[in-house]
Amino acid sequence: MAPLSWQSKQAVFMNGLGRGQDQDCFIEEQVRTDRLHQLFRQSFAAIFGSYLGAVMLCWLCWDRFDHQVILIWLVALAISTLLRLKMFMEWFRCPHDERTPDRWERRYWITLMLSAGIWGVGALAVMPTDDRLSQALVMLFTVGMSVSAVSCYSAYRYMTLGSMALVLLPCTLWLLFQPSSMQVGVAIAVLVFSSFVVSATRKLSDALEKAFRLTRQMERAHNISTRAAQTDELTGLMNRRAFFEHAHVLYAQCRHNQQPLCALMMDMDHFKEINDTYGHQAGDQVLRQIGGVISASFRQADVYGRLGGEEFAVLLPNTSLETARDIAEQLVKAISGLAAEPVHGLTASLGVASTHALDQDLHGLMNTADKALYRAKAQGRNQVAVAE
């Protein structure tokens, strides 16, 4: 039978509490994934916005621009837009667990830089050399496109700065080396304005990253407290409270689906003598080993835990009474084969019961299995008794 994933996760979790560095790396990876998801969510509109911006600029200056250059620019921009749209469609269609930074960040970078580069070079190509009004309009649109990058790609600082530079710099540098003082002044003004945008981009990116990290750290702290409240510290199994919370849900599911539900009640034999003879540390070691055996013996759908002392309980959904008895027999054999130095000859007794009647509630089922357990004890221990 496959191990129960909840219990396996608990064991991994408990073993990893002291591995602060590993936990920090895990949080960093989560933050990186959160940034990627934020990037795709907030930048979808930018695919069409950049192309519509170029179309609007060409429409406003149709009589002032070279029509052949306009056509080449818009076709190249349309190709890059289709590439980005294809990437977004594949992102939204792929399973959630495949939306990883290693798979998508590089691809996003390439398509964005290609689109931004085409926009910046195209804006420079259509700009007339002797028409100041057209030049002002082109600069207005390039500044608008670069500022919009802050809102679209703010989760990635360098991605934002790279796209801004590719859009702004071609036209700005060209103006900076023109003979007219007005053109040079416009270029300087754009560069000064861009410096403020760069600073704002850095602060916004840092704020988003801190927010993502704080959210993940709070989530981790909540998981720690929740799991600690549900986990038996000694064995790593569910404690009594968590067991009955899960048990009530499982019982309701089985009753709704009209499936049988079997209960196993297990008690270590002569456990008091182990504590009295070898000490409580030896007894604790025995319980830890029993917890390990139980964790490795049941399915993902099963519910099990330590009810207290040396008493354990297991619920087996959609399982016949005969199968439950076979499982209990295997568990008895596994425990009898344990060696917990200096303790030898470990044994356990089990009682098995099934929901043979629809009017039997969970506590009735557990009590019936408990009575079978006491019968196994009375019959000599180290055996399984099935409820009559």
N, C-alpha and C positions, 0 to 999 in steps of 0.2 A: 504493500500500500504506500502511496506517496505521502510525504510528510505534510503536515498542516502548515500552510503558508503563514497564517497569523502567528503561530508559535515560532516558526523559523525566523520570521521578521523580528519577533521579540528577542530571540536569542542573539541574532546579529546586532540588534539595537543595544542590548545590555552589554554585549562584548565591546561595542564601539563607543560607549559613553566616554571612555578615557582617551579616545583617539581624537583629540581636539583638532589636530592638523588635518586629518582625513575629513572630519565634519566641516571644517572651514573650506576645504577644497570642494566638497559637495555643494555647499552653499554658493560658492563662487560659480560653479557650473550652472546651478539653478538661476542665479542672477543673469548669467550670460544668455541662458535660454529665454528668460523673461524679457530681456532687451530685444532679442530677435523677434519674439512674438509681438512686442509693442511696435517694432519697426514695420512689420507686415500689416498690422492693423491700421496704423495711422498714415501709411504712405500709399495706400491703394489709389486714392484720388489723384495723387501726383502723376501717375502714369498718363492720365488724360489731360491734367492741368498743364503740363509742360508743352504738350503738342497744341492744345488750344491756345496757349499764350503765343506760340510762334505763328499760328494761323491768324490770330487777331492782329499781331504786329504787321504781318504781311498785308492784311486787308486794309489797315489804316494807311499804310505807305505804299499801296499798290502802284501808284503812279510815280513813285520816287525810287523804287527798287528795281533792280535788274530781274526781269521775269524768269529768265533761265536759271539764275542763281537761286531765286525763290523756290523753283520747282525742285532743284537738286537738294536744297536744304530740307524741304518738307518731305521729300521721299526718304532721305536718309533718316530723318527724325521719325518717320512713320515706321521704318524697319526696326529701329531701336525700341520704339514704343511697343511694337508687336512682340519683340523678344522679352520685354519686361512683363507684358500681359501674359505671355505663355508661362513665364516663371511663376507669376502669382497664381495662375490657374492650377499649376502643378502643386503649389504649396497648399492651396485650399483643398485639393483632392487627396493629398497624401495622408496616411494615418498620423495621428497626433504624436505618436512616439518616434516618428521619422522626421519631425520638424526640429532637427538638431542644428546647433551653430556650425558644427564641422561640415555639415552637408550644404547649408544654405548661405552662410555669411559670404564666402568667397564669390559665389554666384551672384549674390545681390550686389556686391561691390563692383563686379565687372560690368553688369548691365547698367548700373547707375552711372558709373564713370563714363561709359560709352555714350549714354544719353546726354549727360551733362556736357561732355566734350563736343558732341555734335551741336548742341544748342549754342555753346559759346563761340565755336568756330563759325557756325552758320550766321550768328548775329553779326560777327565781324565781317563776313563775306557780303552780306546784304547792305551793310552800312555805307551810304554814299560818302565820298571824300569831300564833297563841297556843299553839302546840305546840312546846315546846323540843326534845323528842326528835326530832320530824320535822325540825326545823331542823338539828339536829346531823347527822342522817343525810344530809340534802341536802348540807350542807357537806362531809361525808366523801366523798360521791360526786363532788362538783365538784372537790375537791382531787385525788382519785384520777384523774379524767379529765384534769386539767391536767398532772399529773406524767407521765401516760402519753404526753402530747404530746412530752415531751423525748426519749423513746426512739423515737417514730415519726417525728418531723420534725426531728431533730437536725442534719441536713445544712443546714437553712435556719434560721438563728437568728431572724430576724424573723417567719417563718411560725410557729415554735414559740411565740414571745412573743405574737403576735397571737391564736392559738387559745387560749392559756392565759388571756389577758385577757378574751376573749369568754365563756369558760366560767365564770371565777371572779368577775369584777367585779360582775355584777348582784346576786348573792346577798350577796357580801361588803360592797358599798356599802350595801345595804339593812340588813344587820345593824349596820353601823357607825353608823347614825343611829337605832337603836332606843334606847328609854329604859333597858333593862336593862343593867347593867354586865357581866353574863355574855355577852350578845349582842355588845356592843362588844368585850369581851375576845377572843371567838372571832374576830371580824373582824380585829382587830389581829394575833392569832396567825397567821391565814391570810396576811395581808399580809407579816409578817416571814418566814414560811416561804417565801412566794413570792419574796421578794428573794434568798434563798439559791438557789432553783431558777433564777432569772434569771441569777445569776452562773455557776452550773454549766452552764446552757445556752450561755452565751457561750464558756466555756472548751471545752466539747465541740464546738461548731460550729467554733471556730478550729482545734482539733486535727484534726478531720476534713478541713477545707480544706487544712491543711498536709500531711496524709498524702496527699491526692489530688494536690497539687502536687508533692510529693517523688516520688511514683510516676511521674508524667508526666515529670519532669525526669530521673529515672534511665532511663526508657524512651527518652527523647530522646538521652541520652548513649550508651546502648547502640546505638541506631540509627546514631549518628554513627560510633562506632568500627567497627561491623559494615560499614557502607557504605564507610568509608575503606579498610578491609582488602580490599574487593571491587572498588574502583573505580580505574581508571587515572587518575592525577592529571592527566595532560596532556590526554587526549582526553575524559574523562568516561565512557568505555566500561568494560565489565568488564575487569579485568586477567586475566592468564593463569590464575591460580589459580581465580578466580570463573568464568571461561569454562568450564574443564574440569569444575568442580563441576556447573554447570548442564547442560553437554553430556552428562555421564554420565546424568543424570536424563532428559533428553530422548531420548537413545538408547534407554534402557530402555523408555520409554513407547512409542516408535515400534515397537520390536521386539515388545512385548507386544500392541500393536494391529495388528501386521503392516502398518504404514504405511511408505512409502519415506522415506528421510532423505537429503538432499543436503548436501554440504559445499562451501563456497567458501573457497579460500585466496587471499589477495590480498597483493601486495607492491608498494610504490611503486618506480617505475623511476628509476634513477640517483639514488637518495636520498643516497648518500654524496657525490656531486658537488655536490648542493644544499648540504649542510653545509660542504663544503670551499670552495665558491665564495662563498656568502652568509652563512655562519656558522650556528651551532646555533640561534640565536634564530629565524632564518628557517625552519630545518627544523622547529622546534617549532610554529611558526605553521602550516606545511603540515599537520602531523599533527593539529592542532586542527581545521582545516577538513575533513580527511578524516573525523575522528570525527563532525563535524556532519553530513556527507553520509550516513555509515553510519547514524547515529541516526534520520535522517529517511526511510530507505529500506526499512525492514523492518517485519514484522508483530509483534504482541504475542507470538505463539507462537514466533518465531524467537529464536535465541541467537547473540550475536556479541560480539566483544571484540578487544582488542589483545594479541597474543601476545608482543610485544617488538619494539623497534626500529621498522621500517616495515612489519611483518608483521601482518595482520589475518585473522580467521577468522569465518565465518558458517555456522550450521547451519539448514537450512530443512526443517522437518518436513512430512510429507504433501505433498511437492512432487515433481513428475516431473523427470527430468533435463533435458527440453526447456525446461520452465518455469524451472528454475534457471539454465540457460544464458542465457535471455532476460533474467533479472534481472541476471546478471553483466554482460551487454552494456550494459544501462542504467546500471549502476554505473560501468563504464569511461567511458561518454559523460559522465556527471555529473562525474567527476573531471577529465576532459580539458577541461571547461568552467570549471574553477576558476581564479581569479586570486589568488595570494598574493604581493603585492608584497614584495620585488622579483623573486620567482620567477615565471617564465612557462613555459608548456608542460608542465604537470604531466600525468603519465600513470601508469597502473598496469596490472599484469598479474594475471590471475586464472586459477586452476585449479578445475575443477568435477568432483565425483565423487558417486556415488550408491551406496546400500547395495543393490546388485543381488543380493547373496548373503547368506543369513541367517547364515552362519558368519563374516562379516566384522565385526570388532569396531570400536569407535569409533576406536582408534588406527590400525587398518588403513584405515578410511575417510579419516582425516585425511592419512595418508601417501600414499594414492592421489591425493587432491586436490593434495597438495604436489608430487607428480611431474608432474601436469598443469600446475601453475604453472611449474615449471622448463621444461617444454616450450614454454609461452607465451613465456617469456623467450628461449629459444633461437630461436624463430621470429620474433623481431623486437620483442617487448614491445608494450605498449599494445593488448592483445588478450586473448581468452578462449580457453583450451584445455580441452576436455572429456576426462576420463580414458577411455581405450580399454577 
